[in-house]
Amino acid sequence: MTETTPAHEPADADLTAMEDLLDDLRTRSEEVPQWEFCEGFLAALVCCRRAIGADEFLEVLLDPEGFADPAQRAAFLALWQRRYDAVRAALAADVQELSDEAAYHPDLVDVRGAVLALSEAERAAMGDAAQEIPAFAQVWALGFMYAVENWPQEWVAPRDKEAARAVEAAMAAIVALTEDDPGPWELAPFSDDDAPTMSQARMDAFAQAIWAVYDLFDVWRSLGPRVETVRKDSDVGRNDVCPCGSGKKYKKCCGA
């Protein structure tokens, strides 16, 4: 039987290729983020009320001039699109539990667990960096909010009060995940056999944040893109030629 990758997980080959590509970009720019940050940023773009094109989001996420050549840029965008499509499919799926194979789970790293797995000498060599390890899913949440901060107009609460409350609560749940986990460390995120690296409160907050992503996706999908209000030009009479260029009178065109 051929094994398939659940919808919420990137294929191993794609993930390795993306991380290798980001590592190469990092040789030319220190500002290239880790994949977990990119994963959060991507999730926000999936949920965004307006579709953000590659030329637009690359200017924000990466240095578009950092690609070695057009082929590398195309390879990055192909990997990005496959992950984008998979995340969108997961968020569109009718899931009742996050343990469902069809549910969305971001690709995350238990950095604290990785540091604990190091020898004392290796941790000592890390110096102060060993004390500044991000909490579970913190980098993902920061990536999500980075996208929100760069396109704030697309995240303005809708006029519908119920939808506005849903958006406000969802955003608060994701923002909460950008904070540190003060403990106590009671469990490990991926295996009960691993050393504890997070609190139960953090695990609960993580689940709330993932459901929040579902809520945001549903709200914006139901409302559609923002539509700018068309205002009548006070200088245009009803019998004047319509300023839109149609050639018709204003009263028979935009003023109808």
Buried (B, 14 or more C-beta within 10 A) or exposed (E): EEEEBEBBBBBEEBBEBBBEBBEBBBEEEEEBBBBBBBBBBBBBBBBBBBEBEEEBBBEEBBEEEBBEEEEBBEBBBEBBEBBBEBBBBBBBBEBEEBEBBEBBBBBBBBBBBEBBEEEEEEBEEEEEEBEEBBBBBBBBBBBBBBBBEBBEEBBEBBEEEEBBEBBEEBBEBBBBBBEEBEEEBEBBBEEEEBEBBBBEBBBEBBEBBBBBBBBBBBBBEEBEEEEEEEEEEEEBEEEEBBEEEEEBBBBEBBBE
